Amino acid sequence: MSVSITDIAKHLKLSNSTVSKALNGYSDVSDQTRERVMQTAQDMGYQPSAAARSLRRGRTDKIGLFLNTSIEYVVDYLSGMIPGAVMTAQSLEMNLLIHTITDNDPQHLLKVCRAGEIDGVVLFSTHYDERTIEALIADKFPFVVMGRAISDPRVSYVVPDYYAGSYEGTQYLIELGHTRIAFTTRPELTTANEARLQGYLDALTDAGIAHDDDLIAPTYLIEDSGTRATETFLRLQQPPTAIFAFHDLVAVNVINTLHKQGVRIPEDISVMGFDGLRAGFMTMPHMTTVAQPLADIGERVIKRVHERIENPDAEATQDTLPVELIIRGSTAPPK
């Protein structure tokens, strides 16, 4: 049975208000009384009511993380990002709640925000409804976008450096000696897709390698998304000697498809992913990838949304975090 302020007051023969003031640091309570109350509260196992504290402060001390994508497709990403987010939330005495909007209904998000169920929101979505963002801005509701750059100076976001990662990854393959480098895109991811594709194209241009549209193929957020793209590349009269997949799960599809076709990795074709997920260790050979700083992203988005909770009128912050090329066994010089 939980211990209440009344229980402490009865034990010390003090009024409820005196005990409450002592526990909450009011100055009109003597140091001696405060010490007695604090020691007794500790001895009796008293825990302050989070609900009561939130009610007094007009806060829930909760941040909502909203997904509009099925968790099964982003579970590896979340497992890397959430530890940093949770630890940061705990250090700020906040709780992190995960909401999924599988039907992409923005009204559910707005309903949760306007009902006062959370203090701020992190948006992690494949795409965003501009009306939703406009509504959050109009409501002055604290929010930060994670993983997508939004071309609006009023919107805060935290993203990895997609362009630099794609450029560096392509440059690495070129330095190995590859000139026929295939690239898979993800059109639905808009700005993230544009940045990665531009990094790939610019690296080719800077190396004096002509673009070949046949070496660029789209993938989608469905199972075995990279299989069709890989089969398309293999049917080319001059197949690629390297494939740079949009993210690690697509690279897994690529590697599995190549194995089924009897193509050796990396002897015949090198394969590279993007994101730095655990999936990179589930292939043989292990996957070369461009790793996002997932824990840092989780930490940064919580800090940013907390800053906006504390000061809703603050200017938007737009953070781009560095990525890292991780070289493993799936890439090598071409034959």
C-alpha positions as CSV (number, residue, x, y, z in Angstrom):
1,M,0.0,0.0,0.0
2,S,1.4,3.4,-1.0
3,V,2.3,5.9,1.6
4,S,0.6,9.3,1.5
5,I,1.4,12.8,2.8
6,T,-1.4,12.2,5.3
7,D,0.4,9.1,6.6
8,I,3.6,11.1,7.1
9,A,1.7,14.0,8.8
10,K,0.0,11.6,11.3
11,H,3.4,9.9,12.0
12,L,5.1,13.3,12.8
13,K,2.0,14.9,14.2
14,L,2.2,17.7,11.7
15,S,-0.4,19.2,9.4
16,N,-0.7,18.0,5.8
17,S,0.2,21.4,4.5
18,T,3.4,21.5,6.5
19,V,4.5,18.1,5.2
20,S,3.6,19.1,1.6
21,K,5.6,22.3,1.9
22,A,8.6,20.5,3.3
23,L,8.5,17.9,0.5
24,N,8.2,20.6,-2.2
25,G,10.9,22.9,-0.8
26,Y,8.9,25.8,0.4
27,S,10.9,28.4,2.3
28,D,8.4,28.9,5.1
29,V,9.3,25.6,6.7
30,S,12.3,25.4,9.1
31,D,15.3,23.4,8.1
32,Q,14.8,21.1,11.1
33,T,11.2,20.3,10.1
34,R,12.2,19.7,6.5
35,E,14.9,17.3,7.5
36,R,12.4,15.4,9.8
37,V,9.9,15.2,7.0
38,M,12.4,14.1,4.3
39,Q,13.9,11.4,6.5
40,T,10.5,10.1,7.5
41,A,9.3,10.1,3.9
42,Q,12.4,8.1,2.9
43,D,12.0,5.6,5.9
44,M,8.3,5.1,5.1
45,G,8.9,4.6,1.4
46,Y,7.0,7.6,0.2
47,Q,6.8,8.3,-3.5
48,P,5.4,11.6,-4.8
49,S,2.4,11.2,-7.1
50,A,3.5,11.9,-10.7
51,A,-0.1,12.7,-11.7
52,A,-0.5,15.2,-8.9
53,R,2.8,16.9,-9.7
54,S,1.9,17.1,-13.4
55,L,-1.5,18.5,-12.5
56,R,0.1,21.3,-10.4
57,R,2.6,22.1,-13.1
58,G,0.1,21.9,-16.0
59,R,2.3,19.3,-17.6
60,T,2.1,15.6,-18.3
61,D,5.9,15.1,-18.4
62,K,5.3,12.9,-21.5
63,I,6.7,13.1,-25.0
64,G,5.0,11.3,-27.8
65,L,6.9,9.6,-30.6
66,F,4.6,9.2,-33.6
67,L,5.2,6.7,-36.4
68,N,3.1,6.4,-39.5
69,T,5.0,3.3,-40.6
70,S,4.5,-0.3,-39.4
71,I,7.0,-1.0,-36.7
72,E,8.1,-4.2,-38.4
73,Y,9.9,-2.1,-41.0
74,V,11.7,0.2,-38.6
75,V,12.3,-2.0,-35.6
76,D,16.0,-2.1,-36.1
77,Y,16.2,1.6,-36.5
78,L,14.1,2.1,-33.4
79,S,16.2,-0.3,-31.4
80,G,19.2,1.8,-32.1
81,M,17.5,5.2,-31.6
82,I,15.3,4.5,-28.6
83,P,18.0,3.9,-25.9
84,G,19.4,7.4,-26.4
85,A,15.9,8.9,-26.5
86,V,14.8,7.1,-23.3
87,M,17.9,7.8,-21.3
88,T,17.7,11.5,-22.3
89,A,13.9,11.6,-21.4
90,Q,14.6,10.0,-18.0
91,S,17.4,12.6,-17.3
92,L,14.9,15.3,-18.0
93,E,12.3,13.5,-15.8
94,M,10.1,12.9,-18.8
95,N,8.5,9.7,-20.2
96,L,8.5,8.6,-23.9
97,L,5.3,7.2,-25.4
98,I,5.2,5.5,-28.8
99,H,2.1,6.0,-31.0
100,T,1.6,4.4,-34.4
101,I,-0.7,5.9,-37.0
102,T,-0.9,3.0,-39.5
103,D,-3.7,4.6,-41.4
104,N,-1.8,7.8,-41.7
105,D,-4.6,9.7,-40.1
106,P,-3.2,13.1,-39.0
107,Q,-6.3,13.8,-37.0
108,H,-5.3,11.2,-34.4
109,L,-2.1,13.0,-33.8
110,L,-3.8,16.3,-33.5
111,K,-6.4,14.9,-31.1
112,V,-3.7,13.5,-28.8
113,C,-1.8,16.8,-28.8
114,R,-4.9,19.0,-28.3
115,A,-6.3,16.8,-25.6
116,G,-3.2,17.5,-23.4
117,E,-2.1,13.8,-23.3
118,I,1.5,14.8,-24.0
119,D,3.7,17.9,-23.7
120,G,5.5,17.6,-27.0
121,V,5.9,15.3,-30.0
122,V,8.6,13.7,-32.2
123,L,7.4,13.0,-35.7
124,F,9.1,10.0,-37.3
125,S,7.3,9.3,-40.6
126,T,7.8,8.3,-44.2
127,H,5.9,11.5,-45.2
128,Y,4.2,14.4,-43.6
129,D,0.9,16.1,-44.2
130,E,1.6,19.9,-44.5
131,R,-1.7,20.6,-42.9
132,T,-0.7,18.7,-39.8
133,I,2.5,20.7,-39.5
134,E,0.7,23.9,-40.1
135,A,-1.8,23.0,-37.4
136,L,1.0,22.2,-34.9
137,I,2.6,25.5,-35.6
138,A,-0.6,27.4,-35.3
139,D,-1.3,25.6,-31.9
140,K,2.3,26.4,-30.8
141,F,2.5,22.8,-29.9
142,P,6.2,21.7,-29.4
143,F,7.3,19.2,-32.0
144,V,10.5,18.1,-33.8
145,V,10.8,16.1,-37.0
146,M,13.2,13.1,-36.9
147,G,15.0,11.8,-39.9
148,R,13.6,14.2,-42.5
149,A,14.7,17.7,-43.4
150,I,11.7,20.0,-43.8
151,S,12.2,23.0,-46.1
152,D,10.4,25.3,-43.6
153,P,12.4,27.6,-41.3
154,R,9.7,27.3,-38.7
155,V,10.2,23.5,-38.3
156,S,12.8,21.9,-36.1
157,Y,14.3,18.7,-37.2
158,V,17.2,16.3,-36.5
159,V,18.6,14.3,-39.5
160,P,21.8,12.4,-40.3
161,D,23.9,13.8,-43.1
162,Y,22.4,11.8,-45.9
163,Y,24.2,13.7,-48.6
164,A,27.7,13.3,-47.1
165,G,27.1,9.6,-46.3
166,S,26.0,8.8,-49.8
167,Y,28.8,10.8,-51.3
168,E,31.4,9.2,-49.1
169,G,30.0,5.7,-49.7
170,T,30.1,6.2,-53.5
171,Q,33.5,7.7,-53.4
172,Y,34.8,4.7,-51.4
173,L,33.5,2.3,-54.1
174,I,35.1,4.5,-56.8
175,E,38.4,4.4,-55.0
176,L,38.2,0.6,-54.9
177,G,38.1,0.8,-58.7
178,H,34.3,0.5,-59.4
179,T,32.9,2.6,-62.3
180,R,29.6,0.7,-62.8
181,I,27.9,1.5,-59.5
182,A,24.2,0.9,-59.2
183,F,22.1,2.8,-56.7
184,T,18.6,2.1,-55.3
185,T,16.3,5.0,-54.3
186,R,13.3,5.3,-52.0
187,P,11.1,8.0,-53.7
188,E,8.5,8.1,-50.8
189,L,11.2,9.5,-48.4
190,T,11.3,12.8,-50.4
191,T,14.1,14.9,-49.0
192,A,16.1,12.0,-47.6
193,N,15.9,10.3,-51.0
194,E,16.9,13.5,-52.8
195,A,19.9,14.0,-50.6
196,R,21.2,10.5,-50.9
197,L,20.7,10.4,-54.7
198,Q,22.4,13.8,-55.1
199,G,25.4,12.5,-53.0
200,Y,25.7,9.5,-55.3
201,L,25.5,11.6,-58.5
202,D,27.9,14.2,-57.3
203,A,30.5,11.6,-56.3
204,L,30.3,10.1,-59.8
205,T,30.6,13.6,-61.5
206,D,33.6,14.6,-59.3
207,A,35.3,11.3,-60.4
208,G,34.6,12.0,-64.1
209,I,32.2,9.0,-64.3
210,A,29.1,9.6,-66.5
211,H,25.6,9.0,-65.0
212,D,23.7,6.0,-66.3
213,D,20.0,6.0,-65.6
214,D,19.9,2.2,-66.0
215,L,21.9,1.9,-62.8
216,I,19.3,3.7,-60.7
217,A,16.2,1.8,-59.6
218,P,13.5,2.6,-57.0
219,T,12.6,0.5,-54.0
220,Y,9.6,0.7,-51.7
221,L,8.7,-0.1,-48.1
222,I,7.6,-3.6,-48.7
223,E,9.1,-7.0,-48.1
224,D,11.9,-8.1,-50.5
225,S,12.0,-4.5,-51.9
226,G,15.5,-4.9,-53.3
227,T,14.9,-8.1,-55.1
228,R,13.3,-6.6,-58.2
229,A,15.9,-3.9,-58.5
230,T,18.7,-6.4,-58.3
231,E,17.2,-8.6,-61.0
232,T,16.8,-5.5,-63.2
233,F,20.5,-4.7,-62.7
234,L,21.6,-8.2,-63.5
235,R,19.7,-8.2,-66.8
236,L,21.7,-5.2,-68.1
237,Q,24.0,-5.9,-71.0
238,Q,26.8,-4.5,-68.7
239,P,25.8,-5.3,-65.1
240,P,27.1,-3.2,-62.2
241,T,30.2,-4.3,-60.3
242,A,28.8,-2.7,-57.1
243,I,25.4,-1.9,-55.7
244,F,24.8,0.9,-53.2
245,A,21.4,0.1,-51.5
246,F,19.2,2.8,-50.0
247,H,19.3,1.2,-46.6
248,D,20.6,-2.0,-45.0
249,L,17.3,-4.0,-45.3
250,V,17.3,-3.4,-49.0
251,A,21.0,-4.4,-49.1
252,V,20.0,-7.7,-47.4
253,N,17.5,-8.3,-50.2
254,V,20.2,-7.5,-52.7
255,I,22.7,-9.9,-51.2
256,N,20.1,-12.7,-50.9
257,T,19.1,-12.2,-54.5
258,L,22.7,-12.3,-55.7
259,H,23.4,-15.5,-53.8
260,K,20.3,-17.2,-55.4
261,Q,21.7,-16.1,-58.8
262,G,25.1,-17.6,-58.1
263,V,26.8,-14.3,-57.9
264,R,29.7,-14.1,-55.5
265,I,30.0,-11.2,-53.0
266,P,32.2,-9.3,-53.2
267,E,34.2,-11.2,-55.9
268,D,31.6,-10.5,-58.6
269,I,29.6,-7.7,-57.2
270,S,30.2,-5.5,-54.1
271,V,27.2,-4.5,-52.0
272,M,26.9,-1.5,-49.6
273,G,24.0,-0.5,-47.3
274,F,23.1,2.6,-45.4
275,D,21.9,3.1,-41.8
276,G,24.2,0.8,-39.8
277,L,21.5,-1.5,-38.6
278,R,22.0,-5.0,-36.9
279,A,20.9,-6.5,-40.2
280,G,24.4,-5.7,-41.5
281,F,25.7,-8.6,-39.4
282,M,23.0,-11.1,-40.6
283,T,24.5,-11.5,-44.1
284,M,27.5,-13.4,-45.3
285,P,29.8,-11.6,-45.8
286,H,28.9,-8.9,-43.3
287,M,27.7,-5.7,-44.9
288,T,29.7,-2.5,-45.6
289,T,27.4,0.4,-44.6
290,V,27.1,4.1,-43.8
291,A,26.1,4.2,-40.2
292,Q,23.7,6.8,-38.8
293,P,24.4,7.9,-35.2
294,L,21.1,6.4,-34.0
295,A,21.6,6.8,-30.3
296,D,22.8,10.4,-30.8
297,I,19.7,11.1,-33.0
298,G,17.4,9.8,-30.2
299,E,19.2,11.9,-27.6
300,R,19.1,15.1,-29.8
301,V,15.4,14.9,-30.7
302,I,14.4,14.6,-27.1
303,K,16.6,17.5,-26.0
304,R,15.2,19.6,-28.9
305,V,11.5,18.9,-28.2
306,H,12.1,19.5,-24.4
307,E,13.7,22.9,-25.3
308,R,10.5,23.7,-27.2
309,I,8.3,22.6,-24.4
310,E,10.2,24.9,-22.1
311,N,10.1,27.8,-24.6
312,P,7.4,27.3,-27.3
313,D,8.3,30.7,-28.9
314,A,12.0,29.8,-29.4
315,E,13.3,29.8,-33.0
316,A,13.4,26.4,-34.8
317,T,16.6,24.4,-34.7
318,Q,17.7,22.2,-37.6
319,D,20.4,19.7,-36.8
320,T,22.4,17.6,-39.3
321,L,24.5,14.9,-37.5
322,P,27.6,13.3,-39.1
323,V,27.5,9.7,-40.3
324,E,30.3,7.1,-40.5
325,L,31.5,4.7,-43.2
326,I,31.8,1.2,-41.8
327,I,33.8,-1.1,-44.1
328,R,33.2,-4.9,-43.8
329,G,33.5,-7.9,-46.1
330,S,30.8,-7.2,-48.7
331,T,32.9,-4.7,-50.7
332,A,36.2,-5.2,-52.6
333,P,37.9,-4.1,-55.8
334,P,36.2,-5.3,-59.0
335,K,37.6,-8.3,-60.9
